[in-house]
């Protein structure tokens, strides 16, 4: 598993991590087995959120006795992101995850509370040792500029955003902004939302051809393409230990310039949208 610096946190984090949205909707034992298999294979970046139902409780069981192996991330809902509310939400997440600290804590998306209040809470949590770093999710470049003005350089660890082969909007402004300011960009839903390219589609055929040549799977090729930039990580969800193994193998796959160009042509990023797409 390849690793990269996670923003300016000083941590080196697995290029491919583990997302947990809807993790609590399936069989709990399978979910725990998938997470543990992922950790075994180097996918030690585990992402969750207070919004994700009982996912934090499932993760707590999966990482029991292995907390120090994991880069653990959770998120506060915008409706809770006042200064006091952020701290209370973090403490609830810590309790549910059965840990004393998070490696990174994110504002899930921008809400009505002033960014100054949320940032102040994040910094208070850093000082108290309850989080090691903080970041944001679903922030466009102008939002990032605004929170940068509040926090200053070097404080924003990451921006977690929607990014997959059919949705490359963040390449226009968000990824360049993150590269300029040393902020990690974390791709959620990297296989899309139940719309991964079909093998009989034009793009799917390109994926299949590259996958066959590299003795990989189309999903592994997709993950490698999405994480080709030095600042980008991906957090696919795995519903089984076998699926976790497939995802993890993408963490050592490096595509050639020709393969990247072929995928770029097959899945054009399109024009810059007015607003940042999100799920």
N, C-alpha and C positions, 0 to 999 in steps of 0.2 A: 504493500500500500504506500503510494507516494504521499508525502506531506508537504504543506506549504506554511509560511508564516501567516498567522491569522490576524490581519491588520497589523497594528503596532502593539499588540498585547504581549509579545515575547513568546507566545505559544506557537508551536508547530502542530498543525491539525491535519487530520486525514482529509485528502481531497474529496473522497466520497464518505459521507456520513449517513446517519439514519434519521429519517423523518418519522413522526409518530401520529400524524393527523388521521383520525378514524381507527387508530390502533386498538382502541377499547371496544370496537364494534364486532370484532371476530372472536375466535377462540383464544382465551387468555394464555393457555399453555403454549400454543403455537406462536403467539406474539412474543412471549418471553424467550422461547427457543430461538426465534429469529433474531432478536436483539442480542442475545448471548453469542450466537454464531457470528453475527456481524462484529462484535467486539473481538472475538477470537481471531477474525480475519483482518483486524486493523481498522475497522470502521468505528473508531472510538468517539467520534463527534456525534452526540445524540441530541436531537432537537425536539422540544415539546413546548407546551403553552398551557396556561390555566384554562384557556378556551377548549382544550382538547379532551374534555370530559374526564374519564378515569385514566388517561394515558400516563399521567405522572405516577399513579399508583402501580401501574404495570411496569414502568421503568424502574421504580424503586425495587421491585422484586428481581428484575433482570440484572441490576447492577449491585445487588447485595454482596458485600465482601470484595467488590471490584471498583469502588468509587474512584480510587486514585488512577485507574486506567483510562477514565472517561473524561472527555471535554463536554460538560453538561450545560445545555442552554435551555432557558425557558423564557416566557413572554408574559407581559402584563397587558390586559385589555385596556383600550383607550378609556373606557368608562371608569376604570379604577386608577387612572394615571395621574391623579393629584399627588402632591408630595406625600401626604400621609397614606393615601390609598395605594401608592406604588410600594411603599415599604410593607404595608400590611399584606398586599398580594404576594410579594416576594416571600414573606415569612410563611404564608400558607403553602406556597409551592415547595419551599424547603421542607416543611413538615410532611407533605404528601410524598416527596421524593426521598424522604428519610436521609437527608444530608444536611451538612452545616454550611454549604456554600454552593453557589453556581459559578461556572467558569465565565458565562456571559448571560446577561439579562436584557431582553429587548422590549421596546415599545412595539406592540403588535401592528398597529397602524396609527396614523395620526388622528387624534380626536379633538375634543373641545378644550381640554385643559392646556394651559400655557406650557410650551416646551420648557420654559425656565423652571417650572415646578417639577416636572418629570426628571429633568437633568439633575436638579438639586437632590432629588430622592435617590437617583442612581449614584451620585457621588457620595451621599451619606452611606449607602449600602456598601460601596467600595471601602470607605474608611472603616466601617464596622467589620469588614471581612466576610460579609454575607454574599457578596459577588466579587469576582476578580476583574470584570470588565463589563461594559454595557454597549448596546447598539440599538438599531431600529429595524423595522420591517415595513415593506411597502412604501418607502419614501422615494419620491422622484428627485431629480437633481436640484430643483428649487427648494424642496423641503430639506434636503441635505445641506444646502447653503445656509438655510435659516437655523438649523440646529448647530451647525458649525459655528455660526456667529455667537450662539449661546454658550457652547461648550469649549470652543477653542480647538486648535489642531491637536491630533494625537489622542483624543478622548473617545471618539466614535470607533468602536471595534469593527462593526459590520453593518451591512444593510441586506436584509433577507428579502428576496424578490422573486416573483414568478418568472420562470425562464425555462423554455423547452424548445424543441426544434421548430415548432409552429408558432412560437411566441418569443421573438427575439428583440422586443422593443427596448430592453435595457441596454442593448449594445449602442444605441444612439447617444445617450447622455449619462446614464447611471454608471455603467462600467468605466467609461473614461473618467468620470468624477472620482470614483472609488480608487482608480489607479493613481490619479493625481494626488489624492490625499491619504494614501496608505490605509484604505478601508477595505476589508474583505467583503466581497459580494457573494451571497449564499443563495443558490438556486433552489427554490422549493417547487414541488410538482414537476420535476425534470422530465417525466414521461408524459406530461400533459394531464388532462383530467378525463380519463377514459377515452382518449383519442390518440393513442400512440400510432404513428404511421403504419397503415396496413401493408403487408408484404406485397400485395398486388397493386399498390399505388406507385406512382413514379418515384416519389421520395423513398418509399419503403424498399423499392428495388435497389436504389443506390446504397441504402443502409445494408441490405442483405449481401450485396456484392462485396462491400468493404469487410463486412463481418466474416464472410466465407474466406476471403483472402487472409484475414488476420487470425483466423481460428477463434473468433469471438462471436458474441451474439449481437443482434441489432441494438439492444438496449445498452450493452457495454460500449458500443461504438458511439451511441448518442451521448452517454455520460462523458466519454472522453472528449467529444467535440465541445460540449458545454463547458467543460473545465479547462479548456486549452489556454485561456488567459491566466496570467500568474495570480490574479486576485480572486478568481472564481472557484467556489466549492459547490458541491451538490449534495442534497439530502433526500434521496429517494426513500420511500417506505417499502419495507419487505413484509409480506404476509406469511412467509415461511422461512425456515432455515435455508432451504434450497435457493429461494429467491435472494436471500441475503448473500449467499455465496456468489450468485451471478453478479449482483451489484458490486461486491467487493473486488471482483476480478477486474473491473473497469478502472480501479485505482492504480493499476500499473500499466495500462494501455496508453501509449502515446501515438497519436495519428501523424502521418506524414503530411507535408504541405499539400501534396496532391490530393490526399484523402479529405483534408479540411476544405480545400477548394471545391471538390465535388459535392460535399455536403452543403457548403455555402450556396452553391448554385441550385441544389435540389430543394433547399428550404430557405429561400430569400428572406432577409429580415424585414423587408418592406419599409414604407415611409414611417417617420417618427409620429407616433400617435399624440393626440392632444393631452391625454392623461395616461398615467402609468397603469397598465393592466394588472389586476390582482384577483385572487380567488378568496 
